[in-house]
Amino acid sequence: MEKDNSRNRMFCLKNVNYFNENKKFKNGDVYISSGHISKIKDAEKSTDEGYIPIDASGKYAQPGYINAHLHPSKELYMGLSLYDPISNVLDAVHKNNISESNESQYHASVSSLHKQILNGVTGVGIFTSRPSVDAEAALNIGIRANIQYAVNDTWVGKESIPVIQEQNDIIENFSRIYQKYTSELISVSPATASEISCSDNLLKLLNKLAKDHDSFFSMHINEGKHQSDQCFEYFNKSGLERLESLGILDSHVNLIHCCHINNEDVNIINRNPTANIIHCPISNSFVGAGTLPTYRIRNNIALGTDAAMVNPSNSINSDALFALYHHGDDGFDKKLSSENLIDMVTINGAKCLGMTKSGYIREGFSADILLYNNNDHLKFDESISDINKFIINMINKKPEHVFVQGKHLVDNFKLA
Ligand SMILES: [Zn+2]
């Protein structure tokens, strides 16, 4: 498309149909400077001084997608099974973690993140116990990433034990990784594997670290009956009850899964509407863990693919499609609305990962933008609504171009 590909260049996507925050495609010129959308104007022949014009006539610009939950290094295990109980999966992951070298994890992460970018993911939440490996992979690719450094001080499950650390080491290690990698494209936040990998003291510490860094902590929770029962047996409370009783079910937490929840759990979530939830529908179905009842919950819900070993497609596009159709498979009152689905893969994901300038094509926001072509054989009938065009582009096409903070990462369907 163009030769200069530095983040500082000034360019303008001319005559493009951009998806605005009112969920309408509007024709205009989108100006980009220093990685941000500097202005959006009605389409005109001339281009403001200093900007390189790029003809985007007929193309559709959509905000880059956010995959809020990914374990990229687990790409290594794609295809081991096509469905399996969570207990077997966790057992294998914890056992194999020791034998995986940093090098093999790094290459798996790079490969996984390449695939994300080609599918239009510009921002990703990376859940990892080896934060340096995944941060380096994200830096190599140039994708926007929130590194969720997973630490554990307890294990009350029957599966193999994950890595356990003392609290002082946790604080020191988190601080080291935070200082080393925090930058414009990379953020670092704390995490723990699940409700059965942490003492109450660790949960309080993670909440404190999150608050001190104006951030959040992430954890898998209520991921199926087996995990929930193990938590209840040991702590005499569900994971959600534990968080609520500690007073830390607030905007500083990302609850991953929440797919095996009873009425009391739903009530807890509804009593704490600022907590974020990350929905991973294919992964939940893969391990037979249940379904997040999205229609009963008002909290901010984002979408994540989880890991290749529990989601062989591992693509946000497939999860979006699945989220749309597996909710309300016997009626329409439990369906996700198309508008909500779009928010889940854009602004909601950005919100729960602290990517405050991503999720919309808006002046002042980062230029995390996808361009889809509208060639003759795939041309939309003009009677199709803008929301449907967005969703069809997302689930049925690859983006022709992908920009992250103004840098051109995918050019003509290939990595630039
Ligand atoms: Zn996960």
Residues whose N, C-alpha, C, O or C-beta is under 5 A from the ligand:
A	BS01	ZN	D306
